[in-house]
Amino acid sequence: MVTVSLCMIVKNEEKVLNRCLSSMADLMDEIIIVDTGSSDRTKEVAAKYTDKIYDFPWVDDFSLARNFAFQHAVCDYIYSADADEVLDETNRRRFLNLKSVLMSEVEIVQMWYVEKGTQTVLNAKKEYRPKLFKRLRTFQWVDPIHETVRTEPVVFDSDVEIFHMPEGNHSTRDFQIFELSFETEGKLSKRLYEMYARELYKWGNTENLSKGTKIFKTIMEQEELSQEMFIDFCTVIAKTQRLLGNTSSFMKYALKVVSMTPNSEICKELGDYYMQKEDYSEAALWYYNAIHETESTLDIHSQGKATMVALSDCYEKLGQGELSAHYLTEAGAWSIPEES
């Protein structure tokens, strides 16, 4: 059976840390807690489960803190967890079974990440995420001729489900880190561009969106973007301009998206714009397109319940009671997809 080091970074998590550790501590062979500046009883709670508690000054960089935690691990594999995660009895058994059968060739194990609390940036109820990592990697030569060292990790998709049970989202903190990282480095990775756009669209207020718009416009001037990223950036900028009441700029960026590959988000934005103008026929057209004719790229809810309710309202204003009732029923039955 392989051994596993649990590595966590925490800050002011006394409300949820005991719940997390009590659900997984006995599955682990060592527990490493890295505290980034708690002012509550977090370290006192952690001390019930381990004496391997380290301080790490918070510098707005989760990677540095996680790398620091990983450096202290000594087991075969490292399990990375957050304090708002929980394993129930079924998944505790699955985790234990995984430990007993895991082959040494596997370098990364993915587990289902299941939303059980406040909806975050996931566009489904669950998605696979890499959670268990081999501590020491063994390099191997592959191919019978023109041989080369295998650089791609061996990944195993397990049946373990981790319940994510946050008490709220961390968008305000995340926006500050995105902004600071861009200010410091002058750019973000492709993955962070995508995450920043998604979080801004879903959770950003006008101040967050305005800062993001400035960053995205700078990126669009300096870099050649993929069509997908260009569309996401224009969608966020369009939403920002609509909320600020800048009609000309809103239309400029909305039409850029419509002229390429319209997504559900931009259709909903156009629906919201015409709804505000009390042009219910035009609003209904765009809400319908958001629900039926396009796919979401940033927020699955753009083609879901709120849009259906808005479309129902449009039909009611237009005197089409049967259609209004239909979409109100559809809204009541809609739920976020199970998997992404």
C-alpha positions as CSV (number, residue, x, y, z in Angstrom):
1,M,0.0,0.0,0.0
2,V,1.3,3.4,-0.9
3,T,1.8,6.1,1.7
4,V,0.2,9.5,1.4
5,S,1.2,13.0,2.8
6,L,-1.7,15.4,3.3
7,C,-0.5,18.9,2.4
8,M,-2.7,21.9,3.2
9,I,-2.3,25.7,3.2
10,V,-4.7,27.4,5.5
11,K,-5.6,30.9,6.9
12,N,-8.4,31.6,9.4
13,E,-10.1,28.2,8.8
14,E,-11.1,27.3,12.3
15,K,-14.8,27.0,11.3
16,V,-14.2,24.3,8.7
17,L,-10.8,22.8,9.4
18,N,-11.9,20.2,12.0
19,R,-14.7,19.0,9.6
20,C,-12.1,18.5,6.9
21,L,-9.4,16.8,8.9
22,S,-11.8,14.6,10.8
23,S,-13.0,13.2,7.5
24,M,-9.5,12.3,6.1
25,A,-6.9,12.3,8.8
26,D,-6.9,8.5,9.4
27,L,-6.4,7.9,5.7
28,M,-3.1,9.8,5.7
29,D,0.3,8.7,6.7
30,E,1.4,12.3,7.6
31,I,-0.3,15.6,7.8
32,I,1.4,18.9,6.9
33,I,-0.3,22.2,7.6
34,V,1.1,25.5,6.3
35,D,-0.5,28.5,7.9
36,T,-0.2,31.8,6.0
37,G,-1.2,34.1,8.8
38,S,-4.2,33.0,10.7
39,S,-5.5,35.3,13.5
40,D,-8.1,32.7,14.8
41,R,-7.7,29.2,16.3
42,T,-6.8,27.5,13.0
43,K,-3.4,26.3,14.3
44,E,-4.9,25.1,17.5
45,V,-7.4,23.0,15.5
46,A,-4.7,21.7,13.3
47,A,-2.6,20.7,16.3
48,K,-5.2,18.1,17.3
49,Y,-4.2,16.1,14.2
50,T,-0.5,16.9,13.6
51,D,2.6,18.5,15.0
52,K,3.9,19.3,11.5
53,I,2.6,22.9,11.4
54,Y,4.6,25.5,9.6
55,D,4.3,29.3,9.1
56,F,4.6,30.8,5.7
57,P,4.3,34.6,5.1
58,W,1.4,35.2,2.7
59,V,2.7,37.0,-0.5
60,D,-0.4,36.7,-2.7
61,D,0.8,33.6,-4.4
62,F,-0.8,30.2,-3.7
63,S,1.8,28.3,-5.8
64,L,4.6,29.4,-3.5
65,A,2.7,28.4,-0.4
66,R,1.8,25.0,-1.9
67,N,5.3,24.4,-3.1
68,F,6.5,25.1,0.5
69,A,4.1,22.6,1.9
70,F,5.1,19.9,-0.7
71,Q,8.8,20.4,0.2
72,H,8.1,19.0,3.7
73,A,6.3,15.8,2.5
74,V,8.2,12.5,2.7
75,C,5.5,9.9,1.6
76,D,5.1,8.2,-1.7
77,Y,2.3,10.5,-2.8
78,I,1.0,13.9,-1.8
79,Y,-2.7,14.7,-1.4
80,S,-3.5,18.4,-1.8
81,A,-6.6,19.5,0.0
82,D,-8.4,22.8,1.0
83,A,-10.0,23.3,4.4
84,D,-13.5,23.4,2.9
85,E,-13.3,19.9,1.4
86,V,-14.8,16.8,2.9
87,L,-14.8,13.0,2.3
88,D,-17.9,11.1,3.3
89,E,-17.9,7.5,4.3
90,T,-18.3,6.1,0.7
91,N,-15.4,8.1,-0.6
92,R,-13.3,7.4,2.5
93,R,-13.6,3.7,1.5
94,R,-12.8,4.6,-2.1
95,F,-9.7,6.5,-1.1
96,L,-8.5,3.7,1.1
97,N,-9.1,1.2,-1.7
98,L,-7.2,3.5,-4.1
99,K,-4.2,3.5,-1.7
100,S,-4.2,-0.3,-1.7
101,V,-4.2,-0.8,-5.5
102,L,-2.4,2.3,-6.8
103,M,0.5,1.3,-9.1
104,S,3.8,3.1,-8.9
105,E,3.6,4.1,-12.5
106,V,0.8,6.5,-11.8
107,E,2.0,10.0,-11.2
108,I,-1.2,11.9,-10.9
109,V,-4.6,10.8,-9.7
110,Q,-7.7,12.8,-10.6
111,M,-10.7,12.9,-8.3
112,W,-14.2,14.2,-8.8
113,Y,-14.6,17.7,-7.3
114,V,-18.2,18.0,-6.3
115,E,-19.9,21.3,-5.4
116,K,-22.0,21.0,-2.2
117,G,-22.1,24.7,-1.1
118,T,-21.9,28.1,-2.7
119,Q,-21.5,27.7,-6.5
120,T,-18.1,28.8,-7.6
121,V,-16.5,29.0,-11.0
122,L,-17.5,25.4,-12.0
123,N,-20.0,25.1,-14.8
124,A,-21.2,21.7,-13.5
125,K,-21.9,20.0,-10.3
126,K,-18.6,18.1,-10.5
127,E,-15.4,17.9,-12.5
128,Y,-12.2,16.0,-12.5
129,R,-9.3,17.7,-10.8
130,P,-5.7,16.4,-10.1
131,K,-5.5,15.8,-6.4
132,L,-3.0,13.1,-5.6
133,F,0.6,13.5,-6.9
134,K,3.6,11.2,-6.8
135,R,6.3,12.9,-4.7
136,L,9.3,11.6,-6.7
137,R,9.0,11.2,-10.4
138,T,10.9,8.4,-12.2
139,F,11.9,9.3,-15.8
140,Q,11.6,6.5,-18.4
141,W,12.7,6.1,-22.0
142,V,9.9,5.3,-24.4
143,D,9.6,4.2,-28.1
144,P,11.6,1.4,-29.7
145,I,13.4,3.8,-32.1
146,H,14.1,7.5,-31.9
147,E,13.6,6.9,-28.2
148,T,12.9,9.8,-25.9
149,V,12.2,10.4,-22.3
150,R,8.5,10.3,-21.4
151,T,7.5,13.8,-20.2
152,E,3.8,13.5,-20.1
153,P,2.6,12.2,-16.6
154,V,0.7,9.0,-16.2
155,V,-2.7,10.1,-15.0
156,F,-5.4,7.9,-13.4
157,D,-9.0,9.0,-13.2
158,S,-10.4,7.6,-9.9
159,D,-13.9,7.3,-8.6
160,V,-13.2,9.3,-5.4
161,E,-15.5,12.2,-4.9
162,I,-14.4,15.2,-2.8
163,F,-17.2,17.4,-1.5
164,H,-16.4,21.1,-1.8
165,M,-18.4,22.8,1.0
166,P,-17.4,26.5,1.1
167,E,-19.2,29.0,3.3
168,G,-18.8,31.6,0.5
169,N,-16.8,32.4,-2.6
170,H,-13.4,34.1,-2.5
171,S,-13.8,36.2,-5.6
172,T,-12.7,39.5,-4.0
173,R,-9.4,37.9,-2.8
174,D,-8.9,36.2,-6.2
175,F,-9.4,39.4,-8.2
176,Q,-6.7,41.1,-6.1
177,I,-4.3,38.3,-6.9
178,F,-5.1,38.3,-10.6
179,E,-4.6,42.1,-10.7
180,L,-1.3,42.0,-8.7
181,S,0.1,39.2,-10.8
182,F,-0.6,41.1,-14.0
183,E,0.8,44.3,-12.6
184,T,4.0,42.4,-11.5
185,E,4.5,40.1,-14.5
186,G,2.8,42.1,-17.3
187,K,0.9,39.0,-18.3
188,L,-0.9,35.9,-17.1
189,S,-0.8,32.3,-18.2
190,K,-3.5,31.1,-20.7
191,R,-5.2,29.2,-17.9
192,L,-5.3,32.2,-15.6
193,Y,-6.7,34.4,-18.4
194,E,-9.5,31.9,-18.8
195,M,-10.1,31.7,-15.0
196,Y,-10.0,35.5,-14.6
197,A,-12.5,36.0,-17.4
198,R,-14.8,33.4,-15.9
199,E,-14.6,34.7,-12.4
200,L,-15.1,38.3,-13.5
201,Y,-18.2,37.4,-15.6
202,K,-19.8,35.4,-12.8
203,W,-18.9,37.4,-9.7
204,G,-17.3,40.8,-10.6
205,N,-18.9,44.1,-9.6
206,T,-18.5,47.2,-11.7
207,E,-15.2,48.0,-10.0
208,N,-13.8,44.5,-10.6
209,L,-15.1,44.5,-14.1
210,S,-13.6,47.9,-15.0
211,K,-10.2,46.8,-13.8
212,G,-10.5,43.5,-15.7
213,T,-11.6,45.4,-18.8
214,K,-8.5,47.6,-18.7
215,I,-6.3,44.5,-18.4
216,F,-8.1,42.6,-21.2
217,K,-7.8,45.6,-23.5
218,T,-4.1,45.8,-22.8
219,I,-3.7,42.1,-23.5
220,M,-5.7,42.4,-26.8
221,E,-3.4,45.1,-28.0
222,Q,-0.2,43.2,-27.1
223,E,-0.9,39.6,-27.8
224,E,-2.4,37.5,-30.5
225,L,-5.2,35.6,-28.8
226,S,-7.1,32.5,-29.8
227,Q,-10.6,33.0,-31.0
228,E,-12.0,31.4,-27.9
229,M,-10.1,33.8,-25.6
230,F,-10.9,36.8,-27.7
231,I,-14.6,36.0,-27.5
232,D,-14.4,35.6,-23.7
233,F,-12.6,38.9,-23.3
234,C,-15.0,40.7,-25.5
235,T,-17.9,39.2,-23.6
236,V,-16.6,40.4,-20.2
237,I,-15.9,43.9,-21.7
238,A,-19.4,44.0,-23.2
239,K,-21.0,43.2,-19.8
240,T,-18.9,45.9,-18.1
241,Q,-20.0,48.5,-20.7
242,R,-23.6,47.5,-20.3
243,L,-23.5,47.9,-16.6
244,L,-21.8,51.2,-16.9
245,G,-24.4,52.4,-19.4
246,N,-21.9,52.9,-22.3
247,T,-24.2,51.8,-25.1
248,S,-21.9,52.4,-28.0
249,S,-19.0,50.5,-26.4
250,F,-21.3,47.7,-25.3
251,M,-22.6,47.2,-28.8
252,K,-19.1,47.4,-30.3
253,Y,-17.9,44.4,-28.2
254,A,-21.1,42.5,-28.3
255,L,-21.2,42.6,-32.1
256,K,-17.6,41.4,-32.2
257,V,-18.7,38.2,-30.5
258,V,-21.9,37.9,-32.5
259,S,-19.9,38.2,-35.8
260,M,-17.6,35.3,-34.8
261,T,-19.2,32.6,-32.6
262,P,-21.9,34.0,-30.4
263,N,-22.1,32.4,-26.9
264,S,-25.0,32.2,-24.5
265,E,-23.4,35.0,-22.3
266,I,-23.5,37.6,-25.0
267,C,-27.0,36.7,-26.0
268,K,-28.1,37.1,-22.4
269,E,-26.3,40.5,-22.3
270,L,-28.2,41.7,-25.3
271,G,-31.4,40.3,-23.8
272,D,-30.7,42.3,-20.6
273,Y,-29.9,45.4,-22.6
274,Y,-33.2,45.3,-24.6
275,M,-35.1,44.4,-21.4
276,Q,-33.9,47.6,-19.8
277,K,-35.1,49.5,-22.9
278,E,-38.5,47.8,-22.5
279,D,-38.1,46.3,-26.0
280,Y,-39.6,43.0,-25.0
281,S,-39.8,41.5,-28.5
282,E,-36.1,42.1,-29.1
283,A,-35.1,41.0,-25.6
284,A,-37.1,37.7,-26.1
285,L,-35.2,37.0,-29.3
286,W,-31.8,37.2,-27.5
287,Y,-32.9,35.3,-24.4
288,Y,-34.3,32.6,-26.7
289,N,-30.9,32.5,-28.5
290,A,-29.1,32.3,-25.2
291,I,-31.2,29.3,-24.1
292,H,-31.6,27.3,-27.4
293,E,-29.2,28.4,-30.1
294,T,-25.8,28.9,-28.4
295,E,-23.4,27.4,-25.8
296,S,-22.0,29.1,-22.7
297,T,-18.2,29.7,-22.4
298,L,-18.0,31.4,-19.1
299,D,-21.2,30.8,-17.0
300,I,-23.6,27.9,-17.6
301,H,-26.3,29.9,-15.8
302,S,-26.4,32.3,-18.8
303,Q,-28.6,29.7,-20.5
304,G,-30.3,28.6,-17.4
305,K,-32.9,29.6,-14.8
306,A,-32.5,33.4,-14.7
307,T,-32.6,33.7,-18.4
308,M,-35.7,31.5,-18.6
309,V,-37.4,33.6,-16.0
310,A,-36.5,36.7,-18.0
311,L,-37.8,35.2,-21.2
312,S,-41.0,34.2,-19.4
313,D,-41.3,37.8,-18.3
314,C,-40.9,39.1,-21.8
315,Y,-43.6,36.8,-23.2
316,E,-45.9,37.9,-20.4
317,K,-45.3,41.6,-21.3
318,L,-46.0,40.6,-24.9
319,G,-49.3,39.0,-24.0
320,Q,-48.2,35.5,-24.8
321,G,-49.3,33.8,-21.6
322,E,-48.8,30.2,-22.8
323,L,-45.2,30.7,-23.7
324,S,-44.6,32.7,-20.5
325,A,-46.0,29.8,-18.4
326,H,-43.9,27.3,-20.4
327,Y,-40.6,29.0,-19.7
328,L,-41.5,29.6,-16.1
329,T,-42.0,25.9,-15.7
330,E,-38.7,25.2,-17.6
331,A,-36.9,27.6,-15.2
332,G,-38.3,25.6,-12.2
333,A,-37.0,22.4,-13.7
334,W,-33.6,23.6,-14.8
335,S,-30.5,22.5,-12.9
336,I,-26.7,22.8,-13.5
337,P,-25.2,19.9,-15.5
338,E,-23.9,17.0,-13.5
339,E,-20.4,16.9,-15.0
340,S,-18.1,19.2,-17.0
